[in-house]
Amino acid sequence: MAKTILNKKSLAFLEKYLNNAAPTGYEWEGQKIWMEYLTPYVDEFITDTYGTAVGVINPKAKYKVVIEGHADEISWYVNYISDNGLIYVIRNGGSDHQIAPSKIVNIHTKKGIVKGVFGWPAIHTRNKSKEEAPKPENIFIDIGAKDSDEVGKMGVHVGCVITYPDEFHVLNGDKFVCRALDNRMGGFMIAEVARLLKENKKTLPFGLYITNSVQEEIGLRGAQMIAERIKPNVAIVTDVTHDTTTPMIDMKKQGNVEIGAGPVVAFAPAVQQKLRDLITDTADAKKIPFQRAALSRATGTDTDAFAYSGSGVASALISLPLRYMHTTVEMVHRDDVENVIKLIYETLLKMKDGDTFSYFD
């Protein structure tokens, strides 16, 4: 395999895919971009009622392996419009109220994008002795309207979804920065696995379902639906996890994970141990650096949805270390992105048709 996996076409797709807004419940435009890129590398597509998209290789095979990421990004909804034309919000996913003040926003309406800003009282006007922190109930958006009627005429109503316009850029040559790296990087990485299989002319002895699930940010909902549809035998899920080396994070609680140090292999009840051992053995054999993370009752990712679907699906989680999760400056290391792709790719090449991963064999 080439030393550098990502090429100009890959990076052009990544930038286009990241810059497109795909909030929870509104993922389909992003899915179309993803499917267009994936078309040369798969045999067919499956889509479902809520917008999950799956590229399938060897669709007639009985044994089914899923590799999965999720397509949606956190956002806000218009919740209340005041008489003086200011807009109050509720979360759509785990949006961070503390980063909102002074951010520019895109409000998605039937008339197109309406620009706005999260306003905030000037420093001169605040009580220094007891400053009020940003909270979901006190942050507000100003779209330049004088009253609620003008807001309505601009096409904005309760229920409109709101995203940040922040776009992709690279820091210091190898740090990718953007909103929604959680988890469009997952969708990107599994698409690159499909590309490598095609370009390297690899034939798999099973059906491969490259799955880009919707609605993860509000409870793994897309993965629940598509797991019932596909009924896979195995699922390898990729999501992001916290880099814990930046300030104000307690490693004793969050573990020790660093961007640039490799993919993070999860240890958790939902992770099938024989499948995880296959992944770590593959990493060792192929000299792919990796880190470990211990997770408690649940992984908090689509791994849980696949693992506990049907009568149980052998599932594992390979995470991409990420700084500043659920902000507009999420950051990952290019080396980790390439190594997650490599690890999934090489693991698939070691998997056998019909493997049950039984603890009792």
Disulfide bonds with the S-S distance in Angstrom:
none
